[in-house]
Amino acid sequence: MPTSADAASMTKLKNGEIKSRLLHVSQLTVFASALRAALTGPRFARLDSPLVILMAAAISYTVFLGKHLSNYGFDLSICVMAGDQFCDPGRVPPNLTVRPRASGYDGQFYYRLALDPFTSRTIDRGIVLDAPAYRQQRILYPLVAHLLSFGRAGPVPAVMVLVNLLAVCLIGWLGGAYAQALGRHALWAAPLAFHAGFPFTLVRDTPEILEICLLLASLLLLRRGRHVAATVTLALAVLTKETALLAAAGAGVAFVAERFHGRGPGKVKWYYPLAPLVVFLAWQWWLLRRWERLPLGQGSANLAWPMEGFVGLVESTAQTAFHERLLWFTNVPAIPEIGFIITFTALVALSLRASLAERFEKISWVLYLMLAVTLSHYVWVEDWAFMRALSEFYLFGAIILLGAGLKLRGPAFAASLALWLYLGLAIARGH
C-alpha cells in the first residue's frame, strides 16, 4: 500500500512533469513565433525573387557536380557512362572514357546522337545504338549539345553536362516566377529545382532536366497568357522526351471538359494540346520511315500491369532488409525513396480539390500517376531509373502543392529537400 509520503512524492513528480511539458510547449511557441516573424519580416521579403533560387541551384549543383567529378579525376566524359558492351574503346572519340566489362547507361546513346543527331546508322564512331528509333525520338537534348559543340566531338561531354546544369538553374528561376504567380513566396518553389531525380540525370547525361525545364516554362507562359510561346515550348518538351505528351493530353481533356460544361474559354487554347501531338506524330512517322520500326514500340518493355513493377520493388527491398537484418532504414537501398513517393502521392492527392493549380495541371498529374503505376520492373529496379522516370509526376505534384495550404505543402517540400540532400550526398561521394 502506498503511504501518504509516497503519494506526495508522486504528486510532486507529476507537477514537475507538467511544468516541464509546459516549459517545453512555451519554448516551442516562442520558437514558432520567432520563425514566423523571420519568415514574414523585411529580410525574408527581400529573398522573394526567382533569382535567389537560380543562384541557390547554381551553387548547390556546381558543388555537387564538382565533388562527384573529383572521384574520377574531373573527367566530364564519365557522365556519359559509356560501357564496352555498346562502345568500342578503340574506335570512339579519344576523349571518351569507356568502362570495361560494362553495359553503360543511357547517356552513351545521347552522346552518340550528339555527334550526329539525324544519323541513319546503327553503328558509327564505335558506338552502337541499341534501339535507334526509340533513342532518336528524344532528339532535342542531343541536338542542342550538337549545336553548342559546333558539330565537333571534343566538347560534347562537357556541353552535355553544361546543358543540364544551365537547365536546372533555369528551373529554379521559372519555379520562383511560378510561385509568385500563385501568390506564394518565391522560395516555396525551391523543391522544383531540387527534385531528388535531378542529381541522377546530371551525372548520367539524360534528358529529364531539360524536359522539365521546357514543361515548366510552358506552364508559366500559359499562365501569363502567352499561348503561342507556351505551345511551342510544350512541343519542344515532347521532342525532348515523349512522356511530355501526357501534359498535352491533360490540357486536351481540360479543354474538352470546359467546352462540354459550357464554362467558356479557359486557360487552354485548342492548339495548345493539338500542336504538340501533331509534332509528335510527324516525328514518329519520320522515324518509322528511317528505321522501319515504331519508336514507341521499342519502349514497350517499360510498361506492365498496374502496380506490378512497384510491388516488385517493395518486395525485393523488404527481402533485402529482412535478409541482412538492417535496422537503420537508410542502409537499405530504395527505402527512403519508396517512403517519399508514397507520402508525396498522398499529400498531393489531399491537395487536389483545394489547390490553386489549374484544372489541366491536376489532370496531368493524375495521368502521370497512372503512368507511374504501370511502369515495369525495368524501371522500378533502382532509384537511378525510377526517380528520373517520375520527374513529370513530381513536377505537376509540386505545382499542385504550391497552390495548396501550408499544412500539406510544408511537410511535402521538407521531405523533398531532405531526400535531395540524402541522395545528392550519396551520389557526390560516388556511391
TIRO-563471 format. One record per residue (C-alpha): x, y, z; residue number from 1. Coordinates in steps of 0.02 Angstrom, whole numbers, padded with zeros to 5 digits. Example, Ala and Ser with C-alpha at 12.3 -4.5 7.8 and 13.67 -1.06 7.14 Angstrom:
% TIRO-563471
xx yy zz nr
00615 -00225 00390 1
00684 -00053 00357 2
END
This chain:
% TIRO-563471
xx yy zz nr
00000 00000 00000 1
00073 00171 -00047 2
00098 00287 00102 3
00049 00469 00111 4
00232 00514 00084 5
00234 00411 -00075 6
00076 00496 -00136 7
00151 00667 -00100 8
00310 00618 -00192 9
00210 00558 -00343 10
00111 00720 -00343 11
00272 00820 -00344 12
00338 00715 -00488 13
00178 00741 -00588 14
00180 00927 -00554 15
00363 00935 -00606 16
00323 00838 -00765 17
00179 00955 -00805 18
00288 01108 -00777 19
00424 01033 -00887 20
00300 01000 -01027 21
00225 01174 -01010 22
00400 01246 -01020 23
00435 01140 -01175 24
00273 01199 -01257 25
00316 01378 -01210 26
00487 01362 -01290 27
00412 01289 -01448 28
00286 01432 -01453 29
00424 01560 -01437 30
00524 01473 -01574 31
00372 01464 -01688 32
00336 01648 -01659 33
00517 01693 -01696 34
00515 01585 -01853 35
00352 01663 -01912 36
00423 01837 -01882 37
00581 01792 -01978 38
00482 01721 -02124 39
00369 01874 -02135 40
00499 02006 -02097 41
00582 02126 -02219 42
00739 02019 -02235 43
00638 01869 -02292 44
00538 01979 -02410 45
00700 02031 -02496 46
00727 01848 -02539 47
00562 01843 -02634 48
00646 01833 -02803 49
00666 01693 -02931 50
00849 01742 -02945 51
00879 01680 -02767 52
00826 01503 -02813 53
00926 01513 -02975 54
01082 01559 -02878 55
01048 01426 -02745 56
01030 01295 -02881 57
01186 01354 -02972 58
01293 01347 -02815 59
01221 01182 -02749 60
01230 01086 -02912 61
01403 01154 -02955 62
01470 01097 -02787 63
01381 00930 -02805 64
01448 00904 -02981 65
01624 00956 -02931 66
01625 00833 -02787 67
01560 00693 -02898 68
01687 00727 -03036 69
01829 00736 -02910 70
01805 00548 -02885 71
01851 00523 -03069 72
01991 00649 -03094 73
01867 00781 -03158 74
01838 00680 -03316 75
01674 00752 -03386 76
01654 00605 -03505 77
01623 00493 -03355 78
01445 00564 -03354 79
01416 00483 -03524 80
01429 00315 -03435 81
01495 00227 -03591 82
01519 00039 -03574 83
01615 -00078 -03687 84
01457 -00179 -03723 85
01399 -00040 -03840 86
01558 00065 -03861 87
01719 00004 -03941 88
01863 00086 -03842 89
01974 00081 -03996 90
01852 00171 -04110 91
01762 00300 -04002 92
01822 00483 -03997 93
01985 00494 -03898 94
01916 00598 -03754 95
01777 00473 -03709 96
01809 00358 -03562 97
01737 00183 -03589 98
01709 00072 -03439 99
01773 -00106 -03462 100
01656 -00254 -03443 101
01507 -00139 -03426 102
01344 -00109 -03520 103
01350 00077 -03482 104
01196 00186 -03467 105
01076 00289 -03573 106
01194 00437 -03582 107
01306 00345 -03706 108
01164 00342 -03834 109
01128 00527 -03813 110
01314 00558 -03833 111
01313 00458 -03994 112
01164 00561 -04060 113
01251 00722 -04007 114
01390 00676 -04129 115
01264 00655 -04271 116
01083 00691 -04218 117
00999 00635 -04379 118
01105 00481 -04408 119
01039 00334 -04507 120
01173 00213 -04446 121
01153 00091 -04304 122
01343 00083 -04280 123
01451 00237 -04300 124
01601 00315 -04212 125
01624 00148 -04122 126
01455 00163 -04033 127
01303 00051 -04059 128
01127 00121 -04042 129
01032 -00016 -03952 130
00859 00045 -04004 131
00889 00178 -04138 132
00710 00238 -04165 133
00672 00241 -03979 134
00830 00339 -03937 135
00814 00460 -04082 136
00635 00509 -04038 137
00714 00603 -03891 138
00809 00713 -04011 139
00812 00885 -03931 140
00941 00857 -03793 141
01075 00781 -03908 142
01031 00908 -04044 143
01061 01054 -03926 144
01227 00977 -03872 145
01275 00952 -04055 146
01237 01133 -04099 147
01328 01204 -03948 148
01478 01093 -03989 149
01478 01159 -04169 150
01474 00980 -04230 151
01642 00935 -04152 152
01662 00780 -04043 153
01787 00854 -03921 154
01672 00974 -03825 155
01520 00859 -03823 156
01546 00779 -03649 157
01567 00949 -03568 158
01423 01027 -03665 159
01302 00888 -03617 160
01337 00919 -03433 161
01328 01107 -03458 162
01157 01099 -03543 163
01084 01005 -03395 164
01169 01119 -03269 165
01101 01276 -03352 166
00929 01196 -03369 167
00916 01152 -03185 168
00965 01331 -03139 169
00831 01396 -03257 170
00706 01280 -03172 171
00746 01373 -03011 172
00704 01540 -03092 173
00548 01475 -03179 174
00488 01393 -03019 175
00510 01553 -02919 176
00414 01651 -03050 177
00277 01520 -03050 178
00263 01525 -02860 179
00243 01714 -02867 180
00108 01694 -02999 181
00014 01587 -02872 182
00038 01719 -02737 183
00173 01622 -02645 184
00345 01674 -02590 185
00471 01629 -02724 186
00570 01518 -02604 187
00424 01398 -02594 188
00473 01342 -02769 189
00646 01283 -02714 190
00591 01099 -02716 191
00554 01115 -02903 192
00739 01142 -02935 193
00791 01015 -02803 194
00695 00863 -02863 195
00786 00708 -02799 196
00793 00636 -02976 197
00896 00780 -03046 198
01065 00727 -02972 199
01045 00560 -03062 200
01007 00649 -03226 201
01150 00772 -03208 202
01286 00640 -03183 203
01221 00521 -03317 204
01184 00640 -03462 205
00998 00602 -03482 206
00863 00723 -03543 207
00742 00736 -03396 208
00809 00903 -03330 209
00791 00986 -03500 210
00618 00912 -03523 211
00558 00976 -03352 212
00633 01147 -03389 213
00532 01158 -03550 214
00373 01092 -03469 215
00385 01219 -03328 216
00422 01360 -03450 217
00268 01309 -03549 218
00158 01311 -03393 219
00222 01482 -03341 220
00197 01555 -03515 221
00022 01484 -03519 222
-00020 01562 -03350 223
00043 01729 -03416 224
-00069 01715 -03569 225
00070 01689 -03696 226
-00017 01544 -03782 227
00087 01528 -03941 228
00253 01528 -03847 229
00182 01404 -03721 230
00128 01288 -03862 231
00298 01294 -03949 232
00386 01258 -03784 233
00273 01110 -03747 234
00309 01040 -03921 235
00495 01055 -03885 236
00470 00962 -03721 237
00386 00820 -03818 238
00538 00812 -03933 239
00649 00801 -03779 240
00554 00655 -03703 241
00395 00579 -03771 242
00314 00564 -03599 243
00289 00754 -03600 244
00144 00715 -03717 245
00040 00670 -03563 246
00043 00854 -03515 247
-00033 00894 -03684 248
-00161 00756 -03655 249
-00206 00831 -03486 250
-00230 01001 -03568 251
-00337 00921 -03703 252
-00451 00836 -03575 253
-00470 01000 -03482 254
-00511 01093 -03642 255
-00646 00968 -03691 256
-00718 00967 -03514 257
-00731 01156 -03510 258
-00821 01160 -03677 259
-00936 01016 -03628 260
-00989 01103 -03467 261
-01009 01270 -03557 262
-00885 01364 -03449 263
-00820 01471 -03591 264
-00639 01496 -03640 265
-00515 01439 -03509 266
-00327 01446 -03493 267
-00303 01316 -03630 268
-00324 01361 -03814 269
-00371 01224 -03936 270
-00199 01220 -04016 271
-00104 01201 -03852 272
-00134 01012 -03840 273
-00156 00985 -04027 274
00005 01060 -04096 275
00125 00954 -03988 276
00026 00799 -04038 277
00046 00842 -04222 278
00233 00872 -04199 279
00249 00707 -04105 280
00156 00607 -04239 281
00255 00688 -04379 282
00420 00645 -04292 283
00361 00467 -04257 284
00316 00448 -04441 285
00488 00511 -04495 286
00574 00391 -04377 287
00465 00247 -04437 288
00518 00280 -04616 289
00700 00297 -04564 290
00715 00141 -04456 291
00563 00040 -04510 292
00520 00023 -04327 293
00392 00119 -04225 294
00489 00212 -04088 295
00357 00188 -03953 296
00355 00001 -03989 297
00539 -00013 -03941 298
00499 00054 -03769 299
00353 -00062 -03731 300
00457 -00163 -03608 301
00449 -00015 -03488 302
00263 -00044 -03462 303
00175 -00181 -03364 304
00014 -00219 -03271 305
-00032 -00084 -03142 306
00073 -00090 -02984 307
00170 -00244 -03043 308
00337 -00153 -03053 309
00315 -00052 -02893 310
00256 -00201 -02790 311
00406 -00299 -02855 312
00522 -00160 -02794 313
00439 -00157 -02622 314
00452 -00347 -02607 315
00635 -00353 -02657 316
00675 -00208 -02539 317
00586 -00293 -02394 318
00678 -00455 -02429 319
00844 -00364 -02428 320
00803 -00281 -02263 321
00747 -00445 -02184 322
00890 -00548 -02253 323
01026 -00427 -02198 324
00934 -00379 -02039 325
00968 -00195 -02067 326
00883 -00096 -01932 327
00927 00077 -01995 328
00812 00105 -02145 329
00930 00217 -02243 330
01052 00072 -02258 331
00925 -00022 -02365 332
00926 00036 -02546 333
00763 00119 -02604 334
00675 00128 -02434 335
00692 00319 -02415 336
00635 00341 -02596 337
00486 00224 -02577 338
00433 00312 -02417 339
00445 00482 -02502 340
00347 00428 -02656 341
00203 00360 -02550 342
00199 00513 -02437 343
00213 00636 -02582 344
00073 00549 -02677 345
-00042 00552 -02526 346
-00010 00738 -02491 347
-00039 00787 -02672 348
-00200 00686 -02678 349
-00261 00775 -02521 350
-00220 00943 -02603 351
-00309 00914 -02768 352
-00477 00990 -02727 353
-00420 01149 -02639 354
-00260 01186 -02736 355
-00246 01345 -02839 356
-00166 01245 -02980 357
-00257 01244 -03147 358
-00378 01104 -03190 359
-00268 01036 -03330 360
-00117 01031 -03213 361
-00215 00921 -03093 362
-00273 00809 -03235 363
-00094 00795 -03299 364
-00035 00740 -03126 365
-00167 00604 -03123 366
-00110 00545 -03296 367
00072 00539 -03238 368
00017 00443 -03083 369
-00066 00316 -03198 370
00095 00305 -03298 371
00198 00280 -03139 372
00095 00133 -03079 373
00108 00047 -03249 374
00297 00059 -03262 375
00378 -00111 -03266 376
00516 -00187 -03161 377
00641 -00124 -03290 378
00605 00050 -03219 379
00563 00004 -03039 380
00730 -00083 -03023 381
00837 00055 -02946 382
00823 00236 -02896 383
00936 00286 -03042 384
00792 00233 -03155 385
00628 00266 -03065 386
00674 00434 -02987 387
00710 00501 -03163 388
00553 00421 -03234 389
00447 00509 -03102 390
00510 00683 -03146 391
00348 00742 -03231 392
00244 00661 -03094 393
00345 00759 -02967 394
00335 00923 -03065 395
00145 00927 -03076 396
00128 00863 -02898 397
00241 01002 -02835 398
00139 01132 -02931 399
-00020 01066 -02851 400
00061 01077 -02680 401
00120 01255 -02717 402
-00063 01302 -02733 403
-00113 01206 -02576 404
-00115 01253 -02392 405
00040 01259 -02283 406
-00008 01104 -02183 407
00009 00994 -02339 408
00139 01095 -02434 409
00262 01112 -02290 410
00290 00928 -02247 411
00295 00876 -02431 412
00427 01004 -02478 413
00530 00972 -02321 414
00533 00787 -02363 415
00579 00827 -02543 416
00727 00935 -02496 417
00785 00806 -02367 418
00781 00667 -02497 419
00877 00776 -02622 420
01011 00807 -02490 421
01020 00623 -02442 422
01035 00559 -02621 423
01142 00705 -02679 424
01271 00671 -02544 425
01272 00486 -02585 426
01298 00516 -02771 427
01428 00652 -02743 428
01530 00529 -02640 429
01525 00404 -02782 430
01402 00281 -02703 431
END
